Amino acid sequence: MTRRFLTGGYRVAVTFRSDAEWDALKTEHAAAAEQGTLLGLRADVTQTDSVREAVEAAAGRFEGLRVLVHLAGGYAGGTPVESIDETTVRRMVELNLLSAFWAAAHSIPHLKRAGGGRLLFVSSRGALECYPGAAAYAASKLGLHALVQTLAKEHRESAVTANAILPSVIDTPANRASMPGADFTKWVRPESVADILVFLASDEAASTSGALIPVYGRA
């Protein structure tokens, strides 16, 4: 995602919690980091104050903000509702819904000051096709849909749009490790996800808001 937006001419700020992950990303995009078009910001995206500080820092460095791409999230499954623990439920809601809520809330004033912008989110097919044992995940992602469509209506008269994509299984190293027997060729490539989000961030997508876009591949 970082590579696709950088090559599309964007200046990119990313949040991180792990120094190792930020160091790896910074090394991969060394030129952008040195030129200041790639900025790393330590943040806990489940905490409103931490998100606000990160958004303010990004907007300050880049003299404004035009696009929010909310990529934070997590999955937990395999436990029926009557057996699930409170920690798991809260973690799903915080990672998948609250993080998106705070990111949008703190980004919107900057998008308005810029004269318009994009609020982009990553949901899941699992929000529509609910599976046994994944109730907390599905509920948190379905809540994200309500947030996106509410944002679209709240900003119907402005140049701020809100949309979400709904991937099936994304072909990542973590997913391959957790499902080694799957047919990876049917999964959605990360590059495809990035391409769709870059389009939604563009001026060509200005008339699209409130959309929940399936990105299923052949999975």
C-alpha positions in Angstrom: 0.0 0.0 0.0 2.8 2.4 0.9 4.6 1.7 -2.4 1.5 2.2 -4.5 0.6 5.6 -3.0 4.2 6.8 -3.1 4.5 5.9 -6.8 1.2 7.6 -7.4 2.8 10.9 -6.3 1.4 11.0 -2.7 3.3 11.9 0.4 2.6 9.1 2.9 2.4 9.0 6.7 2.1 5.6 8.3 1.5 4.7 11.9 3.5 2.0 13.7 4.0 0.4 17.0 7.0 -1.9 16.2 10.4 -0.3 15.6 11.4 -3.3 13.6 8.4 -3.0 11.2 9.0 0.8 10.7 12.7 0.2 10.1 11.9 -2.4 7.5 9.5 -0.1 5.7 11.9 2.8 5.9 14.7 0.6 4.4 12.4 -0.6 1.6 11.5 3.0 0.7 14.8 4.7 1.7 14.7 7.4 -0.9 11.2 8.5 0.1 12.1 8.4 3.8 15.2 10.6 3.1 13.3 13.0 1.0 10.6 13.4 3.6 7.7 12.0 1.4 7.4 9.0 3.8 6.8 9.7 7.4 6.5 7.2 10.3 4.4 8.0 13.4 4.3 5.9 16.5 0.7 5.5 17.6 -1.8 3.3 19.2 -4.7 3.5 16.8 -7.2 2.3 19.4 -6.7 5.4 21.5 -8.3 8.6 20.5 -5.6 10.9 21.8 -2.8 8.9 20.1 -4.7 9.0 16.8 -5.3 12.7 17.1 -1.6 13.3 17.8 -0.6 11.2 14.8 -3.1 12.9 12.4 -2.0 16.4 13.6 1.7 15.5 13.1 1.1 14.2 9.6 -1.0 17.2 8.6 1.6 19.5 10.1 4.5 17.9 8.2 2.6 17.8 4.9 0.8 21.1 5.3 -2.6 19.4 5.2 -4.3 16.1 4.7 -6.4 14.8 1.7 -6.7 11.0 2.1 -7.1 8.7 5.1 -6.5 5.0 4.3 -7.5 3.0 7.4 -5.7 -0.3 7.3 -5.7 -1.2 10.9 -7.6 -4.3 12.0 -7.4 -7.9 13.2 -9.1 -11.2 13.2 -10.1 -13.7 15.9 -12.3 -16.7 15.3 -13.0 -20.3 16.3 -15.0 -19.6 19.5 -18.8 -19.6 19.8 -20.5 -16.7 21.4 -21.3 -18.5 24.6 -17.6 -19.3 25.1 -15.9 -16.1 24.0 -13.9 -14.1 26.5 -14.3 -10.3 27.1 -10.8 -9.6 26.0 -11.3 -11.0 22.5 -14.6 -9.1 22.0 -13.1 -5.8 23.1 -10.0 -6.3 21.0 -12.0 -6.9 17.9 -14.2 -3.8 18.5 -11.1 -1.7 19.3 -9.0 -2.8 16.3 -11.7 -2.9 13.6 -14.2 -0.3 14.6 -12.9 2.2 17.2 -9.6 2.7 15.4 -11.6 3.6 12.3 -13.9 5.9 14.2 -11.0 7.8 15.8 -9.1 8.0 12.5 -12.1 9.5 10.7 -13.0 11.9 13.5 -9.6 13.4 13.7 -9.0 13.5 9.9 -12.2 15.1 8.8 -11.4 18.7 10.0 -8.2 18.5 7.9 -10.0 17.2 4.8 -12.5 20.0 5.1 -9.7 22.6 5.4 -8.2 21.1 2.2 -11.5 21.6 0.4 -12.3 17.9 0.3 -10.8 14.5 0.6 -11.2 10.8 0.9 -12.0 8.5 3.9 -11.1 4.9 2.8 -11.5 1.8 4.9 -10.9 -1.9 4.6 -13.7 -4.2 5.8 -14.2 -7.8 4.9 -16.5 -10.3 3.1 -16.7 -11.8 6.6 -19.0 -8.9 7.6 -21.6 -10.1 5.1 -21.0 -13.8 5.1 -20.8 -14.5 8.8 -19.1 -17.7 9.9 -19.5 -19.7 13.1 -17.0 -18.7 15.7 -16.3 -15.3 14.3 -19.1 -13.2 15.8 -17.0 -10.5 17.4 -15.0 -10.0 14.2 -18.1 -9.9 12.0 -20.0 -7.6 14.3 -17.0 -5.1 14.4 -16.7 -5.1 10.7 -20.4 -4.7 10.1 -20.2 -1.7 12.5 -17.6 -0.3 10.2 -20.1 -0.4 7.4 -22.5 1.7 9.4 -19.7 4.2 10.1 -18.8 4.4 6.4 -22.3 5.0 5.2 -23.1 7.4 8.0 -20.0 9.4 7.1 -21.0 9.5 3.4 -24.4 11.0 4.4 -23.0 13.4 6.9 -20.7 14.8 4.1 -23.1 14.5 1.2 -23.0 18.2 0.6 -19.2 18.5 0.8 -16.3 17.2 -1.2 -15.4 14.6 1.4 -16.3 11.0 0.5 -16.2 7.8 2.5 -16.0 4.3 1.0 -14.9 0.8 2.1 -13.6 -2.3 0.2 -14.6 -5.8 1.3 -11.8 -8.3 0.5 -12.1 -12.0 0.8 -8.7 -13.5 1.7 -5.7 -11.3 0.9 -2.6 -13.1 -0.2 -0.2 -12.1 2.7 2.6 -14.1 4.3 0.6 -14.3 7.5 -2.5 -15.7 5.8 -0.4 -18.3 3.9 1.2 -19.4 7.2 -2.2 -19.8 8.8 -3.8 -21.6 5.9 -0.9 -23.6 4.2 -3.3 -26.0 2.4 -5.2 -23.3 0.6 -5.1 -22.4 -3.1 -3.3 -19.1 -2.9 -4.0 -18.4 -6.6 -7.6 -17.7 -5.7 -6.8 -15.1 -3.1 -6.7 -11.3 -3.7 -3.3 -9.9 -4.3 -2.3 -7.0 -2.0 -1.4 -5.0 -5.2 -5.1 -5.3 -6.3 -6.3 -4.0 -3.0 -3.9 -1.0 -3.3 -4.9 -0.2 -6.9 -8.6 0.0 -5.9 -7.9 2.2 -2.9 -5.7 4.5 -5.0 -8.5 4.8 -7.5 -11.0 5.6 -4.7 -8.5 8.3 -3.5 -8.5 9.9 -6.9 -10.5 12.8 -8.4 -12.1 10.3 -10.8 -13.9 8.7 -7.8 -15.3 12.0 -6.5 -18.9 10.9 -7.2 -18.6 7.6 -5.3 -19.4 7.7 -1.6 -21.0 5.3 0.8 -19.9 2.3 -1.3 -19.1 -1.1 0.1 -17.1 -2.7 -2.7 -16.6 -6.5 -2.9 -13.0 -7.5 -3.7 -13.3 -11.3 -3.7 -10.9 -12.6 -6.3 -11.8 -16.2 -6.9 -11.9 -17.1 -3.2 
